[in-house]
Amino acid sequence: MASSVYCCKFIPTWSSNDHVLIIDDLRSNALAGVGFVAPLVMVMTMVQLSTPPLFIGVASALTISARTLGGTVGYAIAEVIYTNLSNKKIPDSIGKQPGCVAFLPPF
């Protein structure tokens, strides 16, 4: 059963300091990108240097598969946590908006 929102208007605001926030977000994303790539390169290098030449392909594929599986499980857990948090916080935030007449939660 889905939620229903009636007669709510959201007024977007733009302040003079928003460009600073956008630049900070870009810096954070760049730093996160380096943080995701560096461990992968180090792990793949360690795996390939410590494996006999005959098994380098198998070891590399197994390493990437394990990393992908771990990322999938981690993403599923994070999605459940974020969904539960947003299901609690979004209805309260919508109800506090000016001009909101009614909000019917799904439960």
C-alpha positions in Angstrom: 0.0 0.0 0.0 1.5 3.3 -1.0 1.4 6.6 0.8 -0.7 9.5 -0.4 0.3 13.1 -0.2 -2.4 15.8 -0.8 -1.9 19.5 -1.4 1.7 19.8 -0.5 3.9 22.4 -2.1 7.6 22.5 -1.7 9.4 25.7 -2.3 13.0 25.2 -3.4 15.4 27.8 -2.1 18.8 28.8 -3.4 21.2 30.7 -1.1 24.3 32.5 -2.0 26.5 29.9 -0.3 25.1 26.9 -2.3 28.0 27.0 -4.8 30.4 26.4 -1.9 28.4 23.3 -1.0 28.5 22.0 -4.6 32.3 22.4 -4.7 32.7 20.6 -1.4 30.5 17.8 -2.7 32.7 17.5 -5.8 35.8 17.3 -3.6 34.3 14.6 -1.5 33.3 12.6 -4.5 36.8 12.8 -5.9 38.3 11.7 -2.6 35.8 8.8 -2.4 36.8 7.8 -5.9 40.4 7.6 -4.9 39.4 5.7 -1.8 37.6 3.0 -3.8 40.2 2.6 -6.5 43.4 2.5 -4.4 42.5 -0.6 -2.4 41.4 -2.5 -5.6 44.7 -1.8 -7.3 46.7 -2.8 -4.2 44.7 -6.0 -3.7 45.0 -7.0 -7.3 48.7 -6.4 -7.3 49.2 -8.5 -4.2 47.1 -11.3 -5.6 48.9 -11.3 -8.9 52.4 -11.1 -7.4 51.7 -13.9 -4.9 50.2 -16.4 -7.4 52.0 -18.7 -9.8 51.8 -17.5 -13.4 49.5 -20.4 -14.4 46.8 -19.3 -11.9 47.0 -15.5 -12.2 43.8 -15.3 -14.2 41.8 -17.5 -11.8 43.1 -15.7 -8.8 42.2 -12.3 -10.3 38.8 -13.4 -11.3 38.1 -14.9 -7.8 39.3 -11.7 -6.2 37.0 -9.5 -8.3 34.1 -11.9 -7.8 34.5 -11.8 -4.0 34.7 -8.0 -4.1 31.6 -7.8 -6.2 29.6 -10.2 -4.0 30.7 -8.3 -0.9 29.6 -5.0 -2.5 26.2 -6.5 -3.4 25.6 -7.8 0.1 26.8 -4.5 1.6 24.6 -2.5 -0.7 21.5 -4.6 0.2 22.1 -4.1 3.9 22.6 -0.3 3.4 19.5 -0.1 1.3 17.4 -1.7 4.1 18.8 0.7 6.7 18.3 3.8 4.5 14.7 2.7 3.6 13.8 2.2 7.2 15.3 5.6 8.2 13.6 7.4 5.4 10.2 5.8 6.1 10.4 7.2 9.6 11.8 10.7 8.7 10.1 11.6 5.4 6.5 11.5 6.7 7.4 13.8 9.6 9.2 16.2 7.4 6.4 16.4 4.8 3.9 17.0 7.6 5.9 20.0 8.8 6.0 21.7 5.4 3.9 24.9 5.1 0.8 24.4 3.0 0.6 20.7 3.6 -3.0 19.6 4.2 -2.8 15.9 4.7 -0.3 13.0 4.7 -1.5 9.4 5.0 1.2 7.0 6.0 1.0 3.4 4.6 0.4 1.9 8.0 
